[in-house]
């Protein structure tokens, strides 16, 4: 668990460098880039917002894109609510730290105690390294140049693969993954960036409902 949390956090921290570079390239200040990473703390939404701003889009479009991608965190929060528990302050902090990586690490554990430990460990490492990466990228944007030239653009996809792999041991998870990929590929040519990810989430709903019917039967 500790090794996996460190590996994922380091990879995402490297991608934070890429975000810092892109944010300042889109004419955000270092302070604005850091505010996004500290207060938003969800990489996909941050990249979506910065991409819209860089393309000259309206602020409403940037916020809309970010919120669309952040919607999935609501489902993660519901899945983890009973496990994390605690008072209002603790729940508010946990809600801010519920992202793909922290949810996946927690839900992959076999017991509630291990889920809690995995969540908070991953959250602490991830939040620290993501923000450190953002600061490094924002301060050194001119030195880094194009993030793709350094391969920083592949860090986030690599982290997702590391998160998904342990979940694919179950047949229903493999079915949901395959269906999600198919939905995303069909959507890509026809819808705005970010929407295929949300649409692909329907695969989990379909497979979940099908599994529920089998259990009832």
Secondary structure, DSSP 8 states (H G I E B T S, - for coil): -HHHHHHHHHHHHHHHHHHHHHHHHTT--HHHHHHHHHHT--HHHHHHHHHHHHTT--HHHHHHHHHHHHTHHHHHHHHHHHHH---HHHHHHHHHH--HHHHHHHHTSSSHHHHHHHHHHHHHHHHHHHHHHHHHHHHTHHHH--GGGGTGGGHHHHHHHHHHHGGGGSHHHHHHHHHHHHHHHHHHTTS-TTHHHHHHTHHHHHHHHHHHHHHH-
